[in-house]
Amino acid sequence: MKNFKNNIFYFFLICLVSCVSPQSRRPDITSQESAEEAKKQKEFVIERYIQDSAKITNIAARIRLAGTQICESQTSLMLGLKYWNIHEFRPEDESIARNKYQLGAGLKVLNVATDSPAEKAGFRIGDELLAINDLIIAGGKNAKKDFAKQLEEIKKTSKPLTIKIWREGEEKLLSVTPVKACKSDIELIFDNAINAYADGTNIYIASGMMNFIENEEEIALVISHELAHNVMNHIDAKKTNAGVGMAIGLLLDIGAAVAGVNTRGGFSDVGGKLGAEAFSVDFENEADYVGLYFMASANYKIDNVALFWRRMAQENPNAITLSSTHPSTSERFVSIEKTIKEIKQKQINNKPLKPEMKIKANNKVEDKTLATSQAKSNTLASSYEKQTLECKSGTLSACSTILVDASKDNSSIPRDTLDTAIKVFKESNKLSDQDKLTFYDYSTSKISKPEKDIAERFLKELLEKDHPGAKLREGEDKLANPFIVFQKEKKNNYCNEMIKLDSTNFTEDEKNRLSKLLGKCKN
């Protein structure tokens, strides 16, 4: 065996010696020269990242601010700051970050969005963030996430924030007042793929996409499309669909097990995947449609954005006609062109730039009754004017009535009336238990779950007090889980809790809801 291995070694050695080598004599290159060039190339990549990040920050801020009429209550308070530290880099590149950009464990300003509160407050690129409202901003690997959470909590007050910075050898205090913008922070990530995606909260754009994009309008198109995914609640919808698919698959797995076949959860896995992909093409088409409205609201030119998909077709010819989880590029082009015509017609007629939403069949009105419908609408608007004034003056019952009406499927409440009620509820410290439940019901009645964090906080407060109405809503949520069918013990426990509820002070609506829930428990 040893001789055999030696013979193999000598055989390959002879092959290598016999191979033909290059004939020219290039200049000698030292390892140091190569290392220096590698460093320059890495610096070039980082510089490109900084430039692209600045573009994204500016465009995203403009779209998020202009799109509040579309995202409605799905808003957060924005400063217009992007920050980074040395932990953004791989260990082998940390010396570049430290020497060229003076980065350490602390957070430094990477970008300041144009015309943003941060720019108006005087923030500059390179400022180190030390403290916010006297709370120290910690450094380290999790500094960005920790500061984002800290900032989000403090921003809820809508009051000016005092941020201590370190600039050119001295501390400075800057006062900045956040403004309302559509939720969704935008991050540029190192990835050569021509890709961008949303996760329901944030938007991520790959550096490969930035290399593919040719102009500012195309960046705006991509950001607007992903923002539409988050605003239209597509990610949560996909999770729900996946859950339904898994539940159906689990039934098949159980049936197979009864027949003596161990599927190892195969049907559940397939069902989950199929469920997640259900309506995927429709969600993408909707994101294209709503995204164009975001673009137009921010005054970006939309005339030629459909050409972006023609270029995408060049990169991936199969997508020209194939459509699986995404629409075909040809379908996208035609749909976008028609949406552009729709938006331009609204601009000509000075109509609000808001996407058209589907009307339920039982709410459709024939053309011949349009005049009557308009008259009713004017009467309703007049009545809501009175409610709005009462709500603004602090009459919580008026605000509550507005939210109850807004919870209904056929609600036609003016946007400013609804915004007034939400604002009063968010700022009031005199809300009754029923007021908090009203707000929770309003939030959960909408697909997009507006002001979900506040609604959940209200419910949690009431559950801590063992409030029967809060327990009813918690029971509804638990028993709505598609997997509860297969968890009999849990279902029985939840149902027993509902049976024990004290419904003495329930409203008529709550009594009906409890009755439906108990009927569900019997099945």
KEPAKOL-39554 format. One record per residue (C-alpha): residue in one letter; x, y, z; residue number from 1. Coordinates in pm, 1 decimal. Layout:
# residues N
(a (X Y Z) NUM) ...
//
This chain:
# residues 523
(m (0.0 0.0 0.0) 1) (k (284.2 236.4 90.5) 2) (n (457.3 172.7 -244.0) 3) (f (128.1 231.4 -422.3) 4) (k (83.9 575.8 -257.3) 5) (n (442.2 669.3 -344.7) 6) (n (388.7 571.7 -705.7) 7) (i (71.5 787.7 -722.8) 8) (f (262.1 1083.2 -575.8) 9) (y (545.1 1052.2 -830.0) 10) (f (292.1 1014.8 -1110.4) 11) (f (123.3 1347.6 -1028.7) 12) (l (461.7 1515.4 -974.9) 13) (i (567.8 1411.0 -1327.3) 14) (c (234.8 1542.4 -1463.7) 15) (l (286.8 1882.2 -1298.9) 16) (v (644.8 1909.4 -1427.4) 17) (s (524.5 1818.6 -1775.0) 18) (c (240.5 2078.8 -1778.5) 19) (v (280.6 2383.2 -2003.4) 20) (s (351.5 2708.6 -1814.7) 21) (p (298.7 3078.1 -1917.8) 22) (q (573.3 3213.8 -2148.2) 23) (s (582.7 3583.4 -2059.5) 24) (r (774.6 3731.6 -1765.2) 25) (r (558.3 3969.9 -1564.9) 26) (p (703.0 4214.1 -1306.8) 27) (d (768.8 4071.2 -962.9) 28) (i (503.7 4151.4 -698.8) 29) (t (574.5 4140.9 -327.7) 30) (s (321.2 4020.3 -73.1) 31) (q (331.9 4365.8 89.3) 32) (e (236.4 4536.3 -238.5) 33) (s (-50.5 4293.6 -284.6) 34) (a (-169.8 4352.5 73.6) 35) (e (-163.0 4730.9 26.4) 36) (e (-373.3 4704.4 -290.4) 37) (a (-618.5 4472.3 -112.3) 38) (k (-656.3 4736.1 158.7) 39) (k (-727.8 5007.1 -101.2) 40) (q (-990.3 4788.8 -264.8) 41) (k (-1159.2 4725.2 71.1) 42) (e (-1159.4 5099.5 136.6) 43) (f (-1320.1 5151.4 -203.6) 44) (v (-1596.1 4901.4 -113.9) 45) (i (-1661.0 5080.8 215.8) 46) (e (-1669.9 5421.9 46.0) 47) (r (-1922.8 5287.8 -202.5) 48) (y (-2128.0 5150.2 88.3) 49) (i (-2127.4 5493.8 256.8) 50) (q (-2238.4 5665.4 -65.1) 51) (d (-2514.9 5413.0 -133.1) 52) (s (-2631.4 5422.9 227.6) 53) (a (-2659.0 5803.1 208.1) 54) (k (-2872.2 5776.4 -107.7) 55) (i (-3101.7 5521.3 51.4) 56) (t (-3133.8 5723.1 373.5) 57) (n (-3236.0 6039.9 185.5) 58) (i (-3480.8 5870.6 -50.3) 59) (a (-3637.3 5654.5 221.2) 60) (a (-3692.4 5954.9 449.8) 61) (r (-3861.9 6147.3 168.8) 62) (i (-4096.3 5857.9 87.4) 63) (r (-4176.8 5774.8 449.9) 64) (l (-4263.9 6137.7 528.6) 65) (a (-4477.6 6191.6 217.5) 66) (g (-4657.2 5857.1 246.1) 67) (t (-4834.5 5907.5 578.6) 68) (q (-5170.3 5954.0 400.6) 69) (i (-5126.8 5601.1 262.2) 70) (c (-4979.5 5418.4 560.7) 71) (e (-5229.0 5605.2 781.9) 72) (s (-5188.9 5487.1 1142.9) 73) (q (-4891.9 5261.3 1065.3) 74) (t (-4647.4 5534.4 1152.4) 75) (s (-4358.7 5596.0 1386.5) 76) (l (-4158.2 5903.4 1479.8) 77) (m (-3852.1 5960.2 1260.7) 78) (l (-3527.1 6148.8 1322.4) 79) (g (-3345.6 6085.6 993.7) 80) (l (-3025.3 5944.0 1146.7) 81) (k (-2823.5 5636.5 1049.1) 82) (y (-2537.6 5522.3 1271.0) 83) (w (-2266.3 5256.3 1285.2) 84) (n (-1966.8 5135.3 1485.3) 85) (i (-1660.1 4912.8 1444.8) 86) (h (-1865.7 4597.2 1497.7) 87) (e (-2016.7 4644.6 1149.3) 88) (f (-1687.3 4513.7 1011.9) 89) (r (-1520.5 4174.9 994.5) 90) (p (-1227.1 4136.1 1238.6) 91) (e (-973.0 4152.1 953.2) 92) (d (-1115.2 4487.8 838.6) 93) (e (-1144.3 4654.7 1178.6) 94) (s (-809.5 4832.2 1135.6) 95) (i (-952.8 5016.6 832.5) 96) (a (-1261.1 5117.0 1030.8) 97) (r (-1047.6 5235.8 1320.3) 98) (n (-783.0 5425.8 1121.7) 99) (k (-979.6 5568.0 828.8) 100) (y (-1316.2 5634.9 996.7) 101) (q (-1209.3 5657.8 1363.3) 102) (l (-1471.0 5402.9 1459.5) 103) (g (-1474.1 5227.2 1794.1) 104) (a (-1733.8 5050.9 2008.5) 105) (g (-1944.4 5367.6 2035.9) 106) (l (-2203.2 5470.6 1777.2) 107) (k (-2116.7 5736.6 1520.5) 108) (v (-2343.7 5910.0 1271.2) 109) (l (-2316.8 5747.2 927.3) 110) (n (-2586.3 5943.2 739.3) 111) (v (-2813.6 6240.1 803.2) 112) (a (-3122.5 6253.2 580.9) 113) (t (-3174.7 6575.7 386.9) 114) (d (-3445.1 6805.8 532.7) 115) (s (-3492.0 6564.5 823.6) 116) (p (-3528.7 6665.9 1190.7) 117) (a (-3170.3 6544.7 1247.1) 118) (e (-3031.4 6772.7 976.0) 119) (k (-3232.1 7069.1 1105.7) 120) (a (-3101.5 6997.7 1457.7) 121) (g (-2742.3 7021.9 1330.9) 122) (f (-2623.1 6659.5 1333.0) 123) (r (-2317.2 6588.0 1118.1) 124) (i (-2159.0 6274.2 978.2) 125) (g (-1899.8 6147.3 1225.2) 126) (d (-2070.8 6278.9 1541.8) 127) (e (-2038.0 6022.3 1822.1) 128) (l (-2362.4 5959.2 2011.6) 129) (l (-2303.9 5970.3 2387.7) 130) (a (-2641.5 6007.5 2560.8) 131) (i (-3009.6 6070.7 2494.1) 132) (n (-3218.8 6257.9 2752.1) 133) (d (-2937.1 6193.8 3004.9) 134) (l (-2944.9 5817.1 2937.0) 135) (i (-2607.2 5679.6 2829.5) 136) (i (-2593.5 5526.8 2481.7) 137) (a (-2398.8 5203.5 2527.7) 138) (g (-2146.0 5075.8 2273.9) 139) (g (-2056.6 4721.7 2173.6) 140) (k (-2180.5 4454.3 1932.5) 141) (n (-2548.5 4516.2 2006.3) 142) (a (-2518.1 4895.3 2023.5) 143) (k (-2730.9 4962.7 1714.0) 144) (k (-3018.3 4738.8 1822.6) 145) (d (-3005.7 4860.7 2182.6) 146) (f (-3004.9 5227.1 2083.0) 147) (a (-3286.1 5171.2 1830.6) 148) (k (-3503.7 5022.3 2108.1) 149) (q (-3404.1 5298.9 2348.0) 150) (l (-3482.3 5561.9 2086.8) 151) (e (-3815.6 5406.3 1990.8) 152) (e (-3932.6 5405.2 2351.4) 153) (i (-3833.2 5766.9 2411.5) 154) (k (-3976.0 5890.6 2077.7) 155) (k (-4328.1 5786.5 2178.6) 156) (t (-4358.1 6109.5 2375.3) 157) (s (-4342.4 6324.1 2056.3) 158) (k (-4139.8 6575.9 2256.9) 159) (p (-3798.3 6722.1 2166.4) 160) (l (-3508.2 6490.5 2246.3) 161) (t (-3175.8 6607.5 2383.5) 162) (i (-2885.0 6408.6 2242.7) 163) (k (-2531.0 6456.1 2370.2) 164) (i (-2262.5 6413.2 2102.9) 165) (w (-1883.0 6425.5 2080.5) 166) (r (-1754.3 6641.2 1796.3) 167) (e (-1402.6 6770.0 1728.0) 168) (g (-1281.1 6715.8 2082.2) 169) (e (-1578.0 6851.6 2276.4) 170) (e (-1926.0 6757.3 2393.5) 171) (k (-2230.7 6925.3 2243.2) 172) (l (-2603.2 6905.9 2316.8) 173) (l (-2843.0 6892.7 2020.8) 174) (s (-3221.2 6918.8 2050.5) 175) (v (-3420.1 6729.0 1789.8) 176) (t (-3797.3 6688.1 1751.8) 177) (p (-3901.0 6367.2 1571.8) 178) (v (-4172.9 6378.8 1304.9) 179) (k (-4438.6 6127.1 1201.2) 180) (a (-4344.4 5900.3 909.6) 181) (c (-4442.3 5558.5 778.0) 182) (k (-4295.6 5273.7 983.5) 183) (s (-4003.0 5079.9 833.1) 184) (d (-3635.8 5152.7 880.2) 185) (i (-3413.6 5084.2 578.9) 186) (e (-3078.9 4901.3 591.7) 187) (l (-2817.3 4847.3 320.4) 188) (i (-2657.1 4504.2 354.4) 189) (f (-2344.8 4352.0 199.3) 190) (d (-2484.0 4100.1 -49.5) 191) (n (-2402.0 4065.5 -420.2) 192) (a (-2753.2 3942.1 -503.5) 193) (i (-2987.9 4173.2 -697.3) 194) (n (-3238.4 4165.0 -415.1) 195) (a (-3437.7 4362.9 -160.9) 196) (y (-3687.8 4238.8 95.6) 197) (a (-3910.8 4345.6 384.3) 198) (d (-3968.5 4161.6 712.4) 199) (g (-4281.2 4343.9 830.6) 200) (t (-4083.7 4600.0 1030.5) 201) (n (-3770.4 4684.7 833.5) 202) (i (-3653.2 4694.4 472.0) 203) (y (-3322.8 4547.6 354.1) 204) (i (-3154.9 4635.6 25.2) 205) (a (-2860.2 4428.5 -98.2) 206) (s (-2550.3 4604.6 -232.1) 207) (g (-2594.3 4397.0 -550.5) 208) (m (-2925.8 4573.3 -609.3) 209) (m (-2753.9 4911.2 -578.0) 210) (n (-2502.9 4803.6 -844.8) 211) (f (-2793.2 4712.6 -1074.1) 212) (i (-2997.9 5029.6 -1013.8) 213) (e (-2931.6 5315.4 -1259.2) 214) (n (-3094.7 5622.8 -1104.6) 215) (e (-3268.0 5774.1 -802.6) 216) (e (-3616.3 5687.4 -931.4) 217) (e (-3529.1 5317.8 -938.7) 218) (i (-3406.8 5331.1 -577.0) 219) (a (-3735.7 5499.8 -486.6) 220) (l (-3924.6 5226.6 -675.6) 221) (v (-3755.2 4947.6 -479.9) 222) (i (-3799.3 5119.6 -142.1) 223) (s (-4164.8 5204.9 -216.0) 224) (h (-4236.0 4845.6 -320.9) 225) (e (-4089.5 4700.1 0.0) 226) (l (-4258.6 4966.4 214.6) 227) (a (-4589.9 4862.1 57.3) 228) (h (-4522.7 4501.5 165.0) 229) (n (-4491.1 4617.4 527.6) 230) (v (-4781.8 4863.4 520.0) 231) (m (-5017.6 4611.3 356.1) 232) (n (-4920.1 4356.2 622.3) 233) (h (-4808.3 4095.1 367.2) 234) (i (-4551.2 3928.4 590.9) 235) (d (-4803.9 3860.3 869.1) 236) (a (-5052.0 3740.1 606.5) 237) (k (-4796.1 3492.5 471.7) 238) (k (-4728.3 3364.1 824.2) 239) (t (-5101.9 3314.3 878.6) 240) (n (-5135.5 3133.2 545.7) 241) (a (-4837.5 2913.4 634.0) 242) (g (-5006.2 2825.6 965.1) 243) (v (-5328.1 2728.6 789.0) 244) (g (-5133.0 2515.8 539.7) 245) (m (-4945.2 2340.3 819.8) 246) (a (-5272.3 2272.8 1004.7) 247) (i (-5421.5 2106.5 697.4) 248) (g (-5099.7 1910.9 642.8) 249) (l (-5104.1 1799.7 1006.0) 250) (l (-5451.0 1654.1 955.8) 251) (l (-5314.0 1446.2 667.8) 252) (d (-5013.8 1338.9 880.4) 253) (i (-5251.9 1226.9 1157.9) 254) (g (-5468.0 1039.8 904.7) 255) (a (-5161.2 865.6 766.5) 256) (a (-5046.3 773.7 1118.7) 257) (v (-5385.9 617.6 1193.2) 258) (a (-5339.8 409.5 876.9) 259) (g (-5000.5 297.8 1005.8) 260) (v (-4786.3 523.5 784.1) 261) (n (-4522.1 746.5 944.3) 262) (t (-4495.9 1054.9 720.9) 263) (r (-4238.2 1221.5 952.1) 264) (g (-4439.4 1544.6 929.6) 265) (g (-4402.7 1556.6 550.5) 266) (f (-4756.2 1679.6 483.1) 267) (s (-4718.5 1952.5 749.4) 268) (d (-4397.1 2077.7 587.8) 269) (v (-4546.2 2079.4 238.6) 270) (g (-4867.0 2242.4 365.0) 271) (g (-4668.5 2515.9 538.6) 272) (k (-4471.5 2592.2 222.6) 273) (l (-4780.3 2593.2 2.7) 274) (g (-4965.3 2812.7 252.2) 275) (a (-4678.8 3063.1 266.5) 276) (e (-4683.3 3088.2 -113.6) 277) (a (-5061.8 3128.9 -134.6) 278) (f (-5146.9 3469.1 -286.8) 279) (s (-4771.7 3542.8 -309.5) 280) (v (-4805.6 3669.0 -667.3) 281) (d (-5105.1 3882.2 -565.8) 282) (f (-4908.4 4030.6 -274.9) 283) (e (-4625.5 4123.6 -513.2) 284) (n (-4869.3 4284.3 -755.8) 285) (e (-5026.4 4479.0 -469.7) 286) (a (-4683.3 4596.8 -352.0) 287) (d (-4612.1 4721.9 -706.3) 288) (y (-4948.0 4902.4 -712.3) 289) (v (-4934.1 5062.8 -366.3) 290) (g (-4561.0 5131.6 -404.6) 291) (l (-4622.6 5355.7 -707.1) 292) (y (-4859.0 5565.2 -495.7) 293) (f (-4581.8 5606.2 -237.1) 294) (m (-4346.9 5722.0 -513.6) 295) (a (-4595.6 5968.3 -659.3) 296) (s (-4679.0 6108.5 -314.2) 297) (a (-4308.1 6184.1 -266.8) 298) (n (-4304.5 6363.5 -605.7) 299) (y (-4078.3 6112.4 -777.3) 300) (k (-4116.1 6069.4 -1152.3) 301) (i (-4302.1 5747.1 -1222.0) 302) (d (-4327.3 5761.7 -1603.4) 303) (n (-4042.2 5523.5 -1684.1) 304) (v (-4020.0 5299.6 -1375.8) 305) (a (-4171.6 5005.0 -1564.3) 306) (l (-3848.8 4989.4 -1766.3) 307) (f (-3682.0 4863.5 -1449.2) 308) (w (-3864.3 4531.7 -1494.0) 309) (r (-3750.7 4505.2 -1854.8) 310) (r (-3393.6 4529.5 -1733.5) 311) (m (-3468.3 4273.6 -1462.0) 312) (a (-3589.1 4046.2 -1742.5) 313) (q (-3248.6 4078.8 -1907.8) 314) (e (-3085.7 3963.4 -1584.5) 315) (n (-3329.6 3672.9 -1548.6) 316) (p (-3493.8 3584.5 -1884.9) 317) (n (-3698.3 3302.6 -1722.9) 318) (a (-3893.5 3564.0 -1526.7) 319) (i (-4032.1 3714.3 -1849.7) 320) (t (-4312.3 3455.7 -1863.8) 321) (l (-4272.1 3235.4 -1555.9) 322) (s (-4469.3 3329.3 -1245.9) 323) (s (-4442.1 3133.2 -919.8) 324) (t (-4399.0 3341.7 -606.6) 325) (h (-4347.6 3663.0 -807.2) 326) (p (-4538.9 3797.7 -1108.1) 327) (s (-4377.3 3760.2 -1450.0) 328) (t (-4182.4 4068.7 -1556.5) 329) (s (-4416.5 4111.2 -1855.7) 330) (e (-4721.6 4111.4 -1625.4) 331) (r (-4550.3 4359.1 -1396.5) 332) (f (-4468.8 4595.8 -1683.3) 333) (v (-4827.3 4610.9 -1811.2) 334) (s (-4974.2 4644.9 -1460.5) 335) (i (-4735.1 4926.1 -1366.1) 336) (e (-4808.0 5114.9 -1688.5) 337) (k (-5182.2 5104.8 -1610.4) 338) (t (-5122.4 5216.3 -1252.8) 339) (i (-4919.9 5512.8 -1380.7) 340) (k (-5216.5 5618.9 -1597.1) 341) (e (-5448.3 5586.5 -1294.9) 342) (i (-5222.5 5805.0 -1078.6) 343) (k (-5173.0 6069.1 -1348.4) 344) (q (-5548.4 6097.4 -1397.4) 345) (k (-5589.8 6158.9 -1024.4) 346) (q (-5319.6 6425.7 -1038.2) 347) (i (-5498.7 6598.1 -1327.1) 348) (n (-5828.8 6590.2 -1134.1) 349) (n (-5659.7 6700.4 -807.5) 350) (k (-5777.4 6385.5 -630.0) 351) (p (-5596.9 6240.3 -325.3) 352) (l (-5314.8 6002.6 -419.8) 353) (k (-5445.3 5699.1 -234.7) 354) (p (-5464.5 5344.8 -374.4) 355) (e (-5806.9 5211.3 -467.7) 356) (m (-5920.7 4940.9 -226.0) 357) (k (-6154.4 4650.3 -291.6) 358) (i (-6516.9 4692.9 -186.8) 359) (k (-6696.3 4395.3 -37.8) 360) (a (-6976.4 4259.2 -257.0) 361) (n (-7250.4 4349.0 -9.9) 362) (n (-7124.2 4709.1 2.0) 363) (k (-7117.0 4770.2 -375.2) 364) (v (-7342.8 5049.2 -498.6) 365) (e (-7487.1 5065.2 -848.1) 366) (d (-7424.6 5376.2 -1056.9) 367) (k (-7790.0 5485.7 -1040.9) 368) (t (-7770.7 5520.9 -660.6) 369) (l (-7442.7 5718.3 -664.2) 370) (a (-7607.1 6055.5 -606.9) 371) (t (-7799.4 5924.1 -304.8) 372) (s (-7483.8 5767.8 -167.2) 373) (q (-7295.9 6096.9 -205.0) 374) (a (-7570.5 6282.3 -20.4) 375) (k (-7552.3 6033.4 266.8) 376) (s (-7176.2 6069.6 268.8) 377) (n (-7206.3 6448.4 302.8) 378) (t (-7450.7 6406.0 592.9) 379) (l (-7212.9 6164.4 764.4) 380) (a (-6921.8 6402.1 712.1) 381) (s (-7122.9 6679.2 874.1) 382) (s (-7204.0 6463.8 1177.9) 383) (y (-6840.3 6360.5 1210.3) 384) (e (-6733.7 6725.5 1211.0) 385) (k (-6925.9 6766.3 1535.0) 386) (q (-6777.9 6448.4 1682.7) 387) (t (-6429.3 6560.6 1580.2) 388) (l (-6469.1 6893.5 1760.3) 389) (e (-6600.6 6721.2 2074.6) 390) (c (-6319.2 6466.8 2061.0) 391) (k (-6056.4 6741.8 2016.8) 392) (s (-6195.3 6919.1 2323.0) 393) (g (-6125.4 6605.6 2528.8) 394) (t (-6467.0 6439.0 2532.1) 395) (l (-6353.7 6077.3 2539.5) 396) (s (-6701.4 5941.0 2470.0) 397) (a (-6698.6 6118.3 2131.6) 398) (c (-6354.7 5976.3 2054.3) 399) (s (-6475.1 5632.1 2158.1) 400) (t (-6777.0 5652.4 1926.0) 401) (i (-6545.1 5738.3 1636.2) 402) (l (-6325.6 5433.3 1701.5) 403) (v (-6626.6 5203.2 1738.9) 404) (d (-6755.5 5321.7 1400.2) 405) (a (-6407.8 5284.5 1247.5) 406) (s (-6403.7 4919.7 1356.0) 407) (k (-6693.9 4838.8 1123.3) 408) (d (-6628.8 4696.9 776.4) 409) (n (-6833.8 4961.6 598.4) 410) (s (-6681.1 5251.5 788.0) 411) (s (-6664.7 5581.8 596.5) 412) (i (-6506.5 5795.7 866.2) 413) (p (-6294.8 6086.8 735.0) 414) (r (-5920.4 6035.8 786.6) 415) (d (-5875.5 6354.3 995.0) 416) (t (-6159.2 6248.4 1228.0) 417) (l (-5998.5 5909.1 1289.4) 418) (d (-5651.7 6061.5 1338.6) 419) (t (-5796.9 6300.3 1597.7) 420) (a (-5953.8 6016.4 1798.8) 421) (i (-5633.2 5810.1 1788.4) 422) (k (-5421.2 6108.7 1896.1) 423) (v (-5649.2 6186.1 2191.9) 424) (f (-5651.3 5821.5 2304.5) 425) (k (-5271.2 5797.6 2279.1) 426) (e (-5211.6 6113.8 2481.7) 427) (s (-5491.3 6088.8 2740.0) 428) (n (-5421.4 5967.3 3093.4) 429) (k (-5792.9 5948.1 3175.1) 430) (l (-5894.1 5648.3 2966.1) 431) (s (-6145.5 5414.5 3126.2) 432) (d (-6109.0 5037.0 3101.7) 433) (q (-6379.3 5032.5 2834.3) 434) (d (-6196.7 5305.7 2638.5) 435) (k (-5884.6 5087.3 2628.9) 436) (l (-6087.7 4788.9 2509.3) 437) (t (-6247.8 5006.1 2241.4) 438) (f (-5902.1 5101.8 2117.0) 439) (y (-5793.9 4735.9 2119.5) 440) (d (-6104.0 4632.9 1920.5) 441) (y (-6036.7 4908.4 1665.8) 442) (s (-5676.3 4793.6 1615.1) 443) (t (-5759.3 4423.0 1577.4) 444) (s (-6047.7 4493.9 1337.3) 445) (k (-5804.9 4611.7 1069.6) 446) (i (-5583.2 4393.1 853.4) 447) (s (-5287.5 4625.8 909.4) 448) (k (-5337.2 4628.3 1291.9) 449) (p (-5283.0 5006.6 1335.6) 450) (e (-5115.9 5117.9 1661.2) 451) (k (-5078.2 4749.7 1751.7) 452) (d (-4814.1 4815.5 2019.6) 453) (i (-5041.2 5056.9 2209.7) 454) (a (-5343.1 4827.0 2177.6) 455) (e (-5144.0 4533.6 2316.9) 456) (r (-5015.5 4747.2 2604.2) 457) (f (-5374.7 4843.9 2694.4) 458) (l (-5480.3 4478.3 2692.2) 459) (k (-5184.5 4375.7 2906.7) 460) (e (-5269.9 4644.2 3165.5) 461) (l (-5627.6 4518.3 3188.0) 462) (l (-5526.3 4151.4 3206.9) 463) (e (-5307.7 4235.0 3505.1) 464) (k (-5628.0 4361.4 3670.4) 465) (d (-5816.3 4040.7 3576.0) 466) (h (-6058.7 4248.6 3371.8) 467) (p (-6331.1 4017.8 3223.3) 468) (g (-6346.9 4212.8 2895.3) 469) (a (-5971.8 4178.3 2846.7) 470) (k (-5991.8 3804.6 2925.3) 471) (l (-6265.2 3770.4 2662.3) 472) (r (-6041.5 3925.7 2396.4) 473) (e (-5743.3 3716.5 2504.3) 474) (g (-5962.2 3406.0 2475.2) 475) (e (-6073.3 3509.1 2125.7) 476) (d (-5711.3 3546.9 2019.4) 477) (k (-5605.4 3212.2 2164.6) 478) (l (-5896.6 3015.9 2020.0) 479) (a (-5840.7 3174.3 1677.8) 480) (n (-5508.4 2988.8 1649.9) 481) (p (-5547.7 2736.9 1362.1) 482) (f (-5348.1 2476.1 1558.9) 483) (i (-5581.6 2484.0 1859.9) 484) (v (-5789.0 2208.5 1693.2) 485) (f (-5502.9 1966.1 1754.2) 486) (q (-5430.9 2081.0 2108.5) 487) (k (-5742.2 1957.9 2288.6) 488) (e (-5606.1 2007.9 2639.2) 489) (k (-5516.0 2370.5 2570.7) 490) (k (-5847.2 2431.1 2397.4) 491) (n (-6039.6 2287.3 2693.4) 492) (n (-5840.5 2505.2 2936.0) 493) (y (-5912.5 2819.8 2733.4) 494) (c (-6279.6 2728.4 2702.6) 495) (n (-6307.9 2667.8 3077.5) 496) (e (-6164.6 3015.5 3135.8) 497) (m (-6431.7 3160.2 2906.2) 498) (i (-6710.2 2970.6 3085.4) 499) (k (-6598.6 3117.5 3420.3) 500) (l (-6600.5 3477.2 3290.2) 501) (d (-6816.5 3723.6 3479.5) 502) (s (-7021.7 3879.7 3200.0) 503) (t (-7239.2 4093.9 3429.5) 504) (n (-7101.7 4424.4 3299.8) 505) (f (-7048.9 4312.4 2939.7) 506) (t (-7188.9 4525.1 2659.3) 507) (e (-7437.8 4364.6 2420.9) 508) (d (-7159.0 4320.3 2166.5) 509) (e (-6934.0 4147.4 2423.3) 510) (k (-7215.6 3913.7 2526.8) 511) (n (-7267.1 3812.2 2163.4) 512) (r (-6893.7 3756.6 2120.1) 513) (l (-6878.9 3539.5 2431.3) 514) (s (-7176.2 3338.8 2308.6) 515) (k (-7003.4 3272.0 1974.5) 516) (l (-6684.6 3173.7 2154.0) 517) (l (-6864.2 2925.1 2379.4) 518) (g (-7037.3 2782.2 2072.9) 519) (k (-6695.3 2731.9 1916.9) 520) (c (-6583.4 2550.2 2230.8) 521) (k (-6863.7 2292.3 2189.2) 522) (n (-6742.9 2196.0 1839.8) 523) 
//
